[in-house]
Amino acid sequence: MVVSEGAGLVAIGAGLAVGLAGVGSAIAEASIGAAAVGAMAEDEKLFGKGLILTVIPETIVIFGLVVAILLWLNMSG
């Protein structure tokens, strides 16, 4: 099986897209999650807002996954 050099670079790019997006999301969610839990401990009415603010960084990973899928679909040989 012969794999072209370009396909390998596309695979590395797709991996970097997902990996770096995951690391960025994790860093963002660490501080946001701690702040949201602290706010919810003070006032239970902030649960919905805290949940939404905690979920927002997860969309970054979805964007990275979409980029990786687009790279994979456009990979030729």
All heavy atoms as TSV, in Angstrom:
chain	resi	resn	atom	element	x	y	z
A	1	MET	N	N	0.843	-1.176	0.000
A	1	MET	CA	C	0.000	0.000	0.000
A	1	MET	C	C	0.887	1.239	0.000
A	1	MET	O	O	1.750	1.397	0.857
A	1	MET	CB	C	-0.898	-0.016	1.233
A	1	MET	CG	C	-1.784	1.163	1.329
A	1	MET	SD	S	-2.889	0.959	2.771
A	1	MET	CE	C	-3.546	2.563	2.854
A	2	VAL	N	N	0.657	2.075	-0.985
A	2	VAL	CA	C	1.439	3.292	-1.113
A	2	VAL	C	C	0.563	4.480	-0.718
A	2	VAL	O	O	-0.530	4.655	-1.235
A	2	VAL	CB	C	1.929	3.476	-2.556
A	2	VAL	CG1	C	2.680	4.779	-2.691
A	2	VAL	CG2	C	2.788	2.295	-2.972
A	3	VAL	N	N	1.039	5.241	0.235
A	3	VAL	CA	C	0.315	6.432	0.684
A	3	VAL	C	C	1.148	7.643	0.290
A	3	VAL	O	O	2.345	7.691	0.546
A	3	VAL	CB	C	0.103	6.403	2.205
A	3	VAL	CG1	C	-0.599	7.670	2.664
A	3	VAL	CG2	C	-0.689	5.173	2.602
A	4	SER	N	N	0.504	8.596	-0.323
A	4	SER	CA	C	1.251	9.768	-0.762
A	4	SER	C	C	1.623	10.645	0.426
A	4	SER	O	O	1.018	10.580	1.497
A	4	SER	CB	C	0.433	10.568	-1.764
A	4	SER	OG	O	-0.646	11.212	-1.125
A	5	GLU	N	N	2.638	11.441	0.208
A	5	GLU	CA	C	3.109	12.326	1.267
A	5	GLU	C	C	2.051	13.366	1.630
A	5	GLU	O	O	1.901	13.735	2.791
A	5	GLU	CB	C	4.378	13.023	0.803
A	5	GLU	CG	C	5.042	13.879	1.842
A	5	GLU	CD	C	6.344	14.433	1.320
A	5	GLU	OE1	O	7.202	13.640	0.903
A	5	GLU	OE2	O	6.476	15.654	1.327
A	6	GLY	N	N	1.292	13.809	0.659
A	6	GLY	CA	C	0.245	14.802	0.909
A	6	GLY	C	C	-0.857	14.259	1.801
A	6	GLY	O	O	-1.376	14.971	2.668
A	7	ALA	N	N	-1.200	12.990	1.627
A	7	ALA	CA	C	-2.240	12.394	2.473
A	7	ALA	C	C	-1.789	12.321	3.918
A	7	ALA	O	O	-2.580	12.541	4.841
A	7	ALA	CB	C	-2.609	11.016	1.950
A	8	GLY	N	N	-0.516	12.039	4.120
A	8	GLY	CA	C	0.006	11.996	5.481
A	8	GLY	C	C	-0.026	13.359	6.142
A	8	GLY	O	O	-0.367	13.485	7.326
A	9	LEU	N	N	0.302	14.378	5.365
A	9	LEU	CA	C	0.266	15.729	5.924
A	9	LEU	C	C	-1.161	16.163	6.237
A	9	LEU	O	O	-1.410	16.855	7.230
A	9	LEU	CB	C	0.928	16.710	4.958
A	9	LEU	CG	C	2.444	16.547	4.792
A	9	LEU	CD1	C	2.962	17.479	3.716
A	9	LEU	CD2	C	3.140	16.797	6.103
A	10	VAL	N	N	-2.118	15.761	5.392
A	10	VAL	CA	C	-3.524	16.073	5.667
A	10	VAL	C	C	-3.976	15.368	6.942
A	10	VAL	O	O	-4.680	15.948	7.773
A	10	VAL	CB	C	-4.417	15.687	4.464
A	10	VAL	CG1	C	-5.888	15.772	4.836
A	10	VAL	CG2	C	-4.121	16.585	3.283
A	11	ALA	N	N	-3.540	14.131	7.125
A	11	ALA	CA	C	-3.904	13.396	8.343
A	11	ALA	C	C	-3.309	14.061	9.581
A	11	ALA	O	O	-3.970	14.163	10.622
A	11	ALA	CB	C	-3.445	11.950	8.230
A	12	ILE	N	N	-2.073	14.525	9.460
A	12	ILE	CA	C	-1.459	15.230	10.591
A	12	ILE	C	C	-2.219	16.525	10.875
A	12	ILE	O	O	-2.474	16.874	12.029
A	12	ILE	CB	C	0.033	15.513	10.300
A	12	ILE	CG1	C	0.817	14.206	10.326
A	12	ILE	CG2	C	0.615	16.493	11.311
A	12	ILE	CD1	C	2.248	14.352	9.865
A	13	GLY	N	N	-2.610	17.237	9.838
A	13	GLY	CA	C	-3.380	18.468	10.021
A	13	GLY	C	C	-4.718	18.206	10.674
A	13	GLY	O	O	-5.157	18.973	11.554
A	14	ALA	N	N	-5.380	17.124	10.271
A	14	ALA	CA	C	-6.665	16.783	10.880
A	14	ALA	C	C	-6.488	16.441	12.355
A	14	ALA	O	O	-7.282	16.850	13.207
A	14	ALA	CB	C	-7.310	15.625	10.130
A	15	GLY	N	N	-5.428	15.711	12.656
A	15	GLY	CA	C	-5.160	15.367	14.048
A	15	GLY	C	C	-4.855	16.596	14.886
A	15	GLY	O	O	-5.303	16.716	16.026
A	16	LEU	N	N	-4.082	17.512	14.300
A	16	LEU	CA	C	-3.781	18.755	15.023
A	16	LEU	C	C	-5.038	19.594	15.230
A	16	LEU	O	O	-5.198	20.227	16.282
A	16	LEU	CB	C	-2.734	19.565	14.257
A	16	LEU	CG	C	-1.308	19.053	14.339
A	16	LEU	CD1	C	-0.402	19.860	13.417
A	16	LEU	CD2	C	-0.808	19.123	15.766
A	17	ALA	N	N	-5.926	19.610	14.251
A	17	ALA	CA	C	-7.161	20.391	14.381
A	17	ALA	C	C	-7.994	19.902	15.562
A	17	ALA	O	O	-8.485	20.693	16.371
A	17	ALA	CB	C	-7.968	20.328	13.089
A	18	VAL	N	N	-8.142	18.601	15.665
A	18	VAL	CA	C	-8.941	18.049	16.765
A	18	VAL	C	C	-8.190	18.168	18.094
A	18	VAL	O	O	-8.764	18.568	19.111
A	18	VAL	CB	C	-9.317	16.579	16.483
A	18	VAL	CG1	C	-9.999	15.958	17.685
A	18	VAL	CG2	C	-10.210	16.497	15.268
A	19	GLY	N	N	-6.912	17.865	18.079
A	19	GLY	CA	C	-6.142	17.877	19.321
A	19	GLY	C	C	-5.998	19.258	19.918
A	19	GLY	O	O	-6.221	19.460	21.120
A	20	LEU	N	N	-5.622	20.223	19.104
A	20	LEU	CA	C	-5.446	21.574	19.627
A	20	LEU	C	C	-6.778	22.196	20.027
A	20	LEU	O	O	-6.843	22.952	21.003
A	20	LEU	CB	C	-4.728	22.441	18.599
A	20	LEU	CG	C	-3.265	22.050	18.328
A	20	LEU	CD1	C	-2.679	22.913	17.214
A	20	LEU	CD2	C	-2.439	22.164	19.589
A	21	ALA	N	N	-7.832	21.875	19.281
A	21	ALA	CA	C	-9.155	22.372	19.677
A	21	ALA	C	C	-9.572	21.777	21.019
A	21	ALA	O	O	-10.164	22.464	21.865
A	21	ALA	CB	C	-10.183	22.048	18.610
A	22	GLY	N	N	-9.246	20.513	21.236
A	22	GLY	CA	C	-9.574	19.877	22.512
A	22	GLY	C	C	-8.802	20.475	23.674
A	22	GLY	O	O	-9.355	20.702	24.748
A	23	VAL	N	N	-7.529	20.743	23.453
A	23	VAL	CA	C	-6.709	21.337	24.523
A	23	VAL	C	C	-7.203	22.749	24.840
A	23	VAL	O	O	-7.332	23.130	26.011
A	23	VAL	CB	C	-5.224	21.335	24.118
A	23	VAL	CG1	C	-4.400	22.173	25.066
A	23	VAL	CG2	C	-4.689	19.921	24.066
A	24	GLY	N	N	-7.488	23.523	23.802
A	24	GLY	CA	C	-8.001	24.877	24.027
A	24	GLY	C	C	-9.322	24.876	24.757
A	24	GLY	O	O	-9.572	25.693	25.651
A	25	SER	N	N	-10.178	23.945	24.375
A	25	SER	CA	C	-11.475	23.839	25.035
A	25	SER	C	C	-11.326	23.432	26.496
A	25	SER	O	O	-12.025	23.953	27.377
A	25	SER	CB	C	-12.344	22.827	24.294
A	25	SER	OG	O	-13.551	22.625	24.979
A	26	ALA	N	N	-10.414	22.528	26.753
A	26	ALA	CA	C	-10.201	22.077	28.138
A	26	ALA	C	C	-9.677	23.205	29.018
A	26	ALA	O	O	-10.115	23.372	30.154
A	26	ALA	CB	C	-9.228	20.902	28.150
A	27	ILE	N	N	-8.758	23.989	28.482
A	27	ILE	CA	C	-8.213	25.115	29.253
A	27	ILE	C	C	-9.309	26.133	29.546
A	27	ILE	O	O	-9.428	26.642	30.661
A	27	ILE	CB	C	-7.033	25.747	28.493
A	27	ILE	CG1	C	-5.844	24.785	28.479
A	27	ILE	CG2	C	-6.636	27.084	29.126
A	27	ILE	CD1	C	-4.719	25.215	27.564
A	28	ALA	N	N	-10.133	26.416	28.548
A	28	ALA	CA	C	-11.209	27.390	28.734
A	28	ALA	C	C	-12.258	26.873	29.707
A	28	ALA	O	O	-12.759	27.608	30.559
A	28	ALA	CB	C	-11.844	27.724	27.396
A	29	GLU	N	N	-12.588	25.601	29.575
A	29	GLU	CA	C	-13.650	25.047	30.401
A	29	GLU	C	C	-13.236	24.891	31.862
A	29	GLU	O	O	-14.095	24.920	32.746
A	29	GLU	CB	C	-14.114	23.705	29.851
A	29	GLU	CG	C	-15.379	23.226	30.512
A	29	GLU	CD	C	-16.121	22.226	29.673
A	29	GLU	OE1	O	-15.857	22.169	28.468
A	29	GLU	OE2	O	-16.959	21.519	30.218
A	30	ALA	N	N	-11.960	24.774	32.116
A	30	ALA	CA	C	-11.508	24.628	33.506
A	30	ALA	C	C	-11.880	25.851	34.330
A	30	ALA	O	O	-12.469	25.729	35.416
A	30	ALA	CB	C	-10.006	24.400	33.539
A	31	SER	N	N	-11.560	27.016	33.817
A	31	SER	CA	C	-11.860	28.228	34.597
A	31	SER	C	C	-13.350	28.571	34.550
A	31	SER	O	O	-13.921	29.019	35.552
A	31	SER	CB	C	-11.025	29.395	34.089
A	31	SER	OG	O	-11.280	29.629	32.732
A	32	ILE	N	N	-13.986	28.339	33.405
A	32	ILE	CA	C	-15.418	28.642	33.301
A	32	ILE	C	C	-16.220	27.704	34.198
A	32	ILE	O	O	-17.148	28.133	34.885
A	32	ILE	CB	C	-15.882	28.539	31.836
A	32	ILE	CG1	C	-15.261	29.656	31.015
A	32	ILE	CG2	C	-17.398	28.589	31.746
A	32	ILE	CD1	C	-15.501	29.541	29.538
A	33	GLY	N	N	-15.868	26.442	34.220
A	33	GLY	CA	C	-16.591	25.481	35.047
A	33	GLY	C	C	-16.451	25.778	36.526
A	33	GLY	O	O	-17.426	25.690	37.287
A	34	ALA	N	N	-15.238	26.152	36.932
A	34	ALA	CA	C	-15.035	26.483	38.349
A	34	ALA	C	C	-15.854	27.707	38.740
A	34	ALA	O	O	-16.477	27.737	39.808
A	34	ALA	CB	C	-13.559	26.712	38.615
A	35	ALA	N	N	-15.861	28.702	37.869
A	35	ALA	CA	C	-16.640	29.905	38.168
A	35	ALA	C	C	-18.139	29.610	38.176
A	35	ALA	O	O	-18.883	30.135	39.020
A	35	ALA	CB	C	-16.326	30.991	37.145
A	36	ALA	N	N	-18.587	28.756	37.261
A	36	ALA	CA	C	-20.011	28.418	37.203
A	36	ALA	C	C	-20.449	27.648	38.440
A	36	ALA	O	O	-21.522	27.911	38.999
A	36	ALA	CB	C	-20.312	27.609	35.943
A	37	VAL	N	N	-19.635	26.717	38.873
A	37	VAL	CA	C	-19.977	25.950	40.080
A	37	VAL	C	C	-19.988	26.867	41.304
A	37	VAL	O	O	-20.854	26.760	42.178
A	37	VAL	CB	C	-18.998	24.771	40.266
A	37	VAL	CG1	C	-19.149	24.138	41.628
A	37	VAL	CG2	C	-19.223	23.739	39.182
A	38	GLY	N	N	-19.046	27.788	41.363
A	38	GLY	CA	C	-19.024	28.740	42.471
A	38	GLY	C	C	-20.261	29.619	42.493
A	38	GLY	O	O	-20.844	29.888	43.552
A	39	ALA	N	N	-20.673	30.076	41.300
A	39	ALA	CA	C	-21.870	30.912	41.219
A	39	ALA	C	C	-23.120	30.125	41.596
A	39	ALA	O	O	-24.014	30.648	42.270
A	39	ALA	CB	C	-22.009	31.485	39.813
A	40	MET	N	N	-23.179	28.859	41.164
A	40	MET	CA	C	-24.338	28.033	41.501
A	40	MET	C	C	-24.385	27.704	42.990
A	40	MET	O	O	-25.448	27.531	43.565
A	40	MET	CB	C	-24.335	26.746	40.679
A	40	MET	CG	C	-24.764	26.963	39.244
A	40	MET	SD	S	-24.922	25.446	38.314
A	40	MET	CE	C	-23.238	25.167	37.828
A	41	ALA	N	N	-23.218	27.622	43.622
A	41	ALA	CA	C	-23.183	27.384	45.062
A	41	ALA	C	C	-23.739	28.586	45.823
A	41	ALA	O	O	-24.353	28.435	46.877
A	41	ALA	CB	C	-21.753	27.078	45.516
A	42	GLU	N	N	-23.511	29.769	45.263
A	42	GLU	CA	C	-24.025	30.992	45.895
A	42	GLU	C	C	-25.523	31.163	45.655
A	42	GLU	O	O	-26.254	31.584	46.545
A	42	GLU	CB	C	-23.280	32.199	45.335
A	42	GLU	CG	C	-21.797	32.188	45.610
A	42	GLU	CD	C	-21.435	32.951	46.861
A	42	GLU	OE1	O	-22.184	33.859	47.226
A	42	GLU	OE2	O	-20.396	32.597	47.459
A	43	ASP	N	N	-25.950	30.875	44.411
A	43	ASP	CA	C	-27.352	31.082	44.055
A	43	ASP	C	C	-27.790	29.977	43.095
A	43	ASP	O	O	-27.272	29.870	41.981
A	43	ASP	CB	C	-27.521	32.453	43.388
A	43	ASP	CG	C	-28.970	32.805	43.126
A	43	ASP	OD1	O	-29.865	32.063	43.578
A	43	ASP	OD2	O	-29.200	33.846	42.487
A	44	GLU	N	N	-28.744	29.164	43.525
A	44	GLU	CA	C	-29.179	28.033	42.704
A	44	GLU	C	C	-29.880	28.457	41.417
A	44	GLU	O	O	-29.979	27.682	40.479
A	44	GLU	CB	C	-30.115	27.140	43.516
A	44	GLU	CG	C	-29.428	26.467	44.678
A	44	GLU	CD	C	-30.406	25.658	45.510
A	44	GLU	OE1	O	-31.605	25.648	45.198
A	44	GLU	OE2	O	-29.961	25.043	46.488
A	45	LYS	N	N	-30.358	29.685	41.366
A	45	LYS	CA	C	-31.049	30.162	40.169
A	45	LYS	C	C	-30.105	30.323	38.981
A	45	LYS	O	O	-30.545	30.450	37.853
A	45	LYS	CB	C	-31.726	31.500	40.459
A	45	LYS	CG	C	-32.831	31.404	41.477
A	45	LYS	CD	C	-33.407	32.765	41.780
A	45	LYS	CE	C	-34.446	32.663	42.893
A	45	LYS	NZ	N	-34.910	33.998	43.313
A	46	LEU	N	N	-28.817	30.313	39.225
A	46	LEU	CA	C	-27.836	30.492	38.152
A	46	LEU	C	C	-27.438	29.181	37.484
A	46	LEU	O	O	-26.508	29.152	36.680
A	46	LEU	CB	C	-26.582	31.189	38.708
A	46	LEU	CG	C	-26.806	32.602	39.224
A	46	LEU	CD1	C	-25.541	33.130	39.874
A	46	LEU	CD2	C	-27.246	33.512	38.099
A	47	PHE	N	N	-28.164	28.110	37.771
A	47	PHE	CA	C	-27.818	26.808	37.202
A	47	PHE	C	C	-27.898	26.822	35.675
A	47	PHE	O	O	-26.992	26.342	34.992
A	47	PHE	CB	C	-28.744	25.716	37.755
A	47	PHE	CG	C	-28.506	24.376	37.123
A	47	PHE	CD1	C	-27.404	23.610	37.490
A	47	PHE	CD2	C	-29.368	23.882	36.165
A	47	PHE	CE1	C	-27.173	22.382	36.912
A	47	PHE	CE2	C	-29.145	22.648	35.585
A	47	PHE	CZ	C	-28.050	21.895	35.955
A	48	GLY	N	N	-28.956	27.366	35.120
A	48	GLY	CA	C	-29.126	27.385	33.661
A	48	GLY	C	C	-28.039	28.187	32.970
A	48	GLY	O	O	-27.457	27.739	31.976
A	49	LYS	N	N	-27.757	29.367	33.494
A	49	LYS	CA	C	-26.701	30.199	32.911
A	49	LYS	C	C	-25.342	29.519	33.045
A	49	LYS	O	O	-24.525	29.536	32.122
A	49	LYS	CB	C	-26.671	31.566	33.571
A	49	LYS	CG	C	-27.869	32.421	33.235
A	49	LYS	CD	C	-27.793	33.764	33.925
A	49	LYS	CE	C	-29.042	34.574	33.629
A	49	LYS	NZ	N	-29.048	35.852	34.327
A	50	GLY	N	N	-25.100	28.926	34.192
A	50	GLY	CA	C	-23.831	28.226	34.395
A	50	GLY	C	C	-23.667	27.054	33.457
A	50	GLY	O	O	-22.578	26.808	32.925
A	51	LEU	N	N	-24.766	26.334	33.235
A	51	LEU	CA	C	-24.714	25.190	32.323
A	51	LEU	C	C	-24.422	25.644	30.898
A	51	LEU	O	O	-23.594	25.055	30.196
A	51	LEU	CB	C	-26.034	24.427	32.385
A	51	LEU	CG	C	-26.115	23.152	31.563
A	51	LEU	CD1	C	-25.129	22.120	32.099
A	51	LEU	CD2	C	-27.520	22.603	31.592
A	52	ILE	N	N	-25.077	26.698	30.462
A	52	ILE	CA	C	-24.858	27.210	29.102
A	52	ILE	C	C	-23.426	27.708	28.943
A	52	ILE	O	O	-22.759	27.426	27.938
A	52	ILE	CB	C	-25.878	28.313	28.780
A	52	ILE	CG1	C	-27.262	27.693	28.632
A	52	ILE	CG2	C	-25.479	29.065	27.508
A	52	ILE	CD1	C	-28.370	28.702	28.498
A	53	LEU	N	N	-22.929	28.437	29.925
A	53	LEU	CA	C	-21.557	28.944	29.842
A	53	LEU	C	C	-20.531	27.814	29.882
A	53	LEU	O	O	-19.445	27.931	29.310
A	53	LEU	CB	C	-21.293	29.938	30.968
A	53	LEU	CG	C	-22.029	31.261	30.844
A	53	LEU	CD1	C	-21.794	32.124	32.081
A	53	LEU	CD2	C	-21.590	32.008	29.603
A	54	THR	N	N	-20.870	26.721	30.523
A	54	THR	CA	C	-19.961	25.585	30.561
A	54	THR	C	C	-19.950	24.834	29.233
A	54	THR	O	O	-18.930	24.278	28.835
A	54	THR	CB	C	-20.349	24.635	31.707
A	54	THR	OG1	O	-20.404	25.378	32.921
A	54	THR	CG2	C	-19.363	23.507	31.858
A	55	VAL	N	N	-21.063	24.842	28.531
A	55	VAL	CA	C	-21.173	24.096	27.273
A	55	VAL	C	C	-20.536	24.853	26.110
A	55	VAL	O	O	-20.062	24.237	25.152
A	55	VAL	CB	C	-22.657	23.783	26.982
A	55	VAL	CG1	C	-22.839	23.212	25.601
A	55	VAL	CG2	C	-23.201	22.837	28.025
A	56	ILE	N	N	-20.477	26.155	26.179
A	56	ILE	CA	C	-19.970	26.958	25.054
A	56	ILE	C	C	-18.557	26.538	24.620
A	56	ILE	O	O	-18.304	26.390	23.424
A	56	ILE	CB	C	-20.058	28.457	25.391
A	56	ILE	CG1	C	-21.525	28.894	25.342
A	56	ILE	CG2	C	-19.229	29.291	24.422
A	56	ILE	CD1	C	-21.756	30.315	25.800
A	57	PRO	N	N	-17.613	26.306	25.528
A	57	PRO	CA	C	-16.280	25.878	25.048
A	57	PRO	C	C	-16.299	24.532	24.321
A	57	PRO	O	O	-15.402	24.256	23.522
A	57	PRO	CB	C	-15.442	25.790	26.320
A	57	PRO	CG	C	-16.121	26.648	27.290
A	57	PRO	CD	C	-17.572	26.592	26.959
A	58	GLU	N	N	-17.284	23.718	24.579
A	58	GLU	CA	C	-17.359	22.425	23.888
A	58	GLU	C	C	-17.597	22.600	22.392
A	58	GLU	O	O	-17.246	21.729	21.608
A	58	GLU	CB	C	-18.466	21.565	24.492
A	58	GLU	CG	C	-18.197	21.140	25.916
A	58	GLU	CD	C	-17.007	20.227	26.036
A	58	GLU	OE1	O	-16.779	19.440	25.107
A	58	GLU	OE2	O	-16.306	20.326	27.048
A	59	THR	N	N	-18.198	23.710	22.005
A	59	THR	CA	C	-18.426	23.921	20.573
A	59	THR	C	C	-17.107	24.091	19.827
A	59	THR	O	O	-17.043	23.794	18.631
A	59	THR	CB	C	-19.301	25.154	20.343
A	59	THR	OG1	O	-18.683	26.301	20.919
A	59	THR	CG2	C	-20.671	24.977	20.956
A	60	ILE	N	N	-16.068	24.539	20.518
A	60	ILE	CA	C	-14.765	24.688	19.865
A	60	ILE	C	C	-14.264	23.328	19.387
A	60	ILE	O	O	-13.711	23.197	18.296
A	60	ILE	CB	C	-13.763	25.350	20.830
A	60	ILE	CG1	C	-14.225	26.748	21.207
A	60	ILE	CG2	C	-12.379	25.409	20.208
A	60	ILE	CD1	C	-13.432	27.382	22.321
A	61	VAL	N	N	-14.475	22.301	20.184
A	61	VAL	CA	C	-14.050	20.958	19.794
A	61	VAL	C	C	-14.858	20.483	18.589
A	61	VAL	O	O	-14.328	19.831	17.691
A	61	VAL	CB	C	-14.195	19.980	20.975
A	61	VAL	CG1	C	-13.845	18.582	20.562
A	61	VAL	CG2	C	-13.341	20.423	22.127
A	62	ILE	N	N	-16.135	20.815	18.562
A	62	ILE	CA	C	-16.962	20.420	17.419
A	62	ILE	C	C	-16.457	21.097	16.154
A	62	ILE	O	O	-16.402	20.470	15.088
A	62	ILE	CB	C	-18.442	20.746	17.701
A	62	ILE	CG1	C	-18.947	19.880	18.865
A	62	ILE	CG2	C	-19.293	20.521	16.456
A	62	ILE	CD1	C	-20.313	20.251	19.365
A	63	PHE	N	N	-16.058	22.357	16.255
A	63	PHE	CA	C	-15.485	23.037	15.087
A	63	PHE	C	C	-14.201	22.334	14.623
A	63	PHE	O	O	-13.977	22.174	13.421
A	63	PHE	CB	C	-15.196	24.503	15.395
A	63	PHE	CG	C	-16.420	25.338	15.641
A	63	PHE	CD1	C	-16.369	26.404	16.509
A	63	PHE	CD2	C	-17.612	25.062	15.004
A	63	PHE	CE1	C	-17.480	27.179	16.740
A	63	PHE	CE2	C	-18.739	25.823	15.234
A	63	PHE	CZ	C	-18.678	26.884	16.109
A	64	GLY	N	N	-13.360	21.948	15.556
A	64	GLY	CA	C	-12.145	21.213	15.203
A	64	GLY	C	C	-12.454	19.896	14.533
A	64	GLY	O	O	-11.790	19.497	13.570
A	65	LEU	N	N	-13.482	19.210	15.027
A	65	LEU	CA	C	-13.882	17.943	14.421
A	65	LEU	C	C	-14.429	18.160	13.013
A	65	LEU	O	O	-14.138	17.383	12.097
A	65	LEU	CB	C	-14.942	17.259	15.293
A	65	LEU	CG	C	-15.445	15.907	14.799
A	65	LEU	CD1	C	-14.312	14.894	14.787
A	65	LEU	CD2	C	-16.591	15.419	15.660
A	66	VAL	N	N	-15.182	19.226	12.808
A	66	VAL	CA	C	-15.712	19.531	11.468
A	66	VAL	C	C	-14.562	19.821	10.503
A	66	VAL	O	O	-14.559	19.346	9.361
A	66	VAL	CB	C	-16.708	20.709	11.539
A	66	VAL	CG1	C	-17.040	21.221	10.155
A	66	VAL	CG2	C	-17.969	20.287	12.264
A	67	VAL	N	N	-13.568	20.568	10.966
A	67	VAL	CA	C	-12.402	20.857	10.113
A	67	VAL	C	C	-11.678	19.558	9.759
A	67	VAL	O	O	-11.281	19.345	8.608
A	67	VAL	CB	C	-11.466	21.856	10.813
A	67	VAL	CG1	C	-10.129	21.947	10.106
A	67	VAL	CG2	C	-12.110	23.219	10.894
A	68	ALA	N	N	-11.518	18.674	10.734
A	68	ALA	CA	C	-10.849	17.398	10.477
A	68	ALA	C	C	-11.638	16.560	9.478
A	68	ALA	O	O	-11.058	15.934	8.583
A	68	ALA	CB	C	-10.668	16.634	11.788
A	69	ILE	N	N	-12.955	16.544	9.611
A	69	ILE	CA	C	-13.782	15.779	8.670
A	69	ILE	C	C	-13.693	16.376	7.273
A	69	ILE	O	O	-13.582	15.644	6.278
A	69	ILE	CB	C	-15.243	15.717	9.166
A	69	ILE	CG1	C	-15.338	14.818	10.400
A	69	ILE	CG2	C	-16.177	15.208	8.063
A	69	ILE	CD1	C	-16.680	14.848	11.087
A	70	LEU	N	N	-13.702	17.704	7.169
A	70	LEU	CA	C	-13.576	18.339	5.857
A	70	LEU	C	C	-12.215	18.027	5.224
A	70	LEU	O	O	-12.122	17.788	4.019
A	70	LEU	CB	C	-13.779	19.843	5.970
A	70	LEU	CG	C	-15.209	20.298	6.252
A	70	LEU	CD1	C	-15.253	21.798	6.484
A	70	LEU	CD2	C	-16.119	19.914	5.116
A	71	LEU	N	N	-11.169	18.034	6.036
A	71	LEU	CA	C	-9.847	17.673	5.506
A	71	LEU	C	C	-9.824	16.225	5.034
A	71	LEU	O	O	-9.272	15.907	3.983
A	71	LEU	CB	C	-8.776	17.898	6.576
A	71	LEU	CG	C	-8.396	19.338	6.874
A	71	LEU	CD1	C	-7.465	19.394	8.078
A	71	LEU	CD2	C	-7.743	19.971	5.667
A	72	TRP	N	N	-10.443	15.343	5.808
A	72	TRP	CA	C	-10.465	13.922	5.464
A	72	TRP	C	C	-11.268	13.681	4.187
A	72	TRP	O	O	-10.876	12.878	3.343
A	72	TRP	CB	C	-11.039	13.140	6.637
A	72	TRP	CG	C	-11.161	11.678	6.398
A	72	TRP	CD1	C	-10.149	10.804	6.121
A	72	TRP	CD2	C	-12.355	10.918	6.404
A	72	TRP	NE1	N	-10.653	9.556	5.970
A	72	TRP	CE2	C	-12.000	9.588	6.140
A	72	TRP	CE3	C	-13.687	11.233	6.623
A	72	TRP	CZ2	C	-12.946	8.585	6.073
A	72	TRP	CZ3	C	-14.616	10.228	6.571
A	72	TRP	CH2	C	-14.250	8.924	6.297
A	73	LEU	N	N	-12.385	14.389	4.048
A	73	LEU	CA	C	-13.218	14.202	2.859
A	73	LEU	C	C	-12.539	14.743	1.600
A	73	LEU	O	O	-12.761	14.227	0.505
A	73	LEU	CB	C	-14.577	14.880	3.046
A	73	LEU	CG	C	-15.510	14.229	4.055
A	73	LEU	CD1	C	-16.785	15.056	4.210
A	73	LEU	CD2	C	-15.852	12.811	3.630
A	74	ASN	N	N	-11.733	15.781	1.744
A	74	ASN	CA	C	-11.067	16.374	0.586
A	74	ASN	C	C	-9.693	15.786	0.324
A	74	ASN	O	O	-9.004	16.234	-0.575
A	74	ASN	CB	C	-10.951	17.890	0.772
A	74	ASN	CG	C	-12.301	18.556	0.717
A	74	ASN	OD1	O	-13.173	18.134	-0.018
A	74	ASN	ND2	N	-12.483	19.600	1.512
A	75	MET	N	N	-9.329	14.785	1.110
A	75	MET	CA	C	-8.035	14.140	0.923
A	75	MET	C	C	-8.085	13.279	-0.332
A	75	MET	O	O	-8.952	12.416	-0.477
A	75	MET	CB	C	-7.708	13.285	2.144
A	75	MET	CG	C	-6.318	12.710	2.132
A	75	MET	SD	S	-5.832	11.980	3.694
A	75	MET	CE	C	-7.106	10.798	3.995
A	76	SER	N	N	-7.203	13.524	-1.251
A	76	SER	CA	C	-7.183	12.735	-2.479
A	76	SER	C	C	-5.897	11.929	-2.523
A	76	SER	O	O	-4.814	12.454	-2.668
A	76	SER	CB	C	-7.288	13.644	-3.701
A	76	SER	OG	O	-6.220	14.553	-3.698
A	77	GLY	N	N	-6.057	10.665	-2.400
A	77	GLY	CA	C	-4.954	9.733	-2.552
A	77	GLY	C	C	-3.944	9.924	-1.547
A	77	GLY	O	O	-2.941	9.715	-1.264
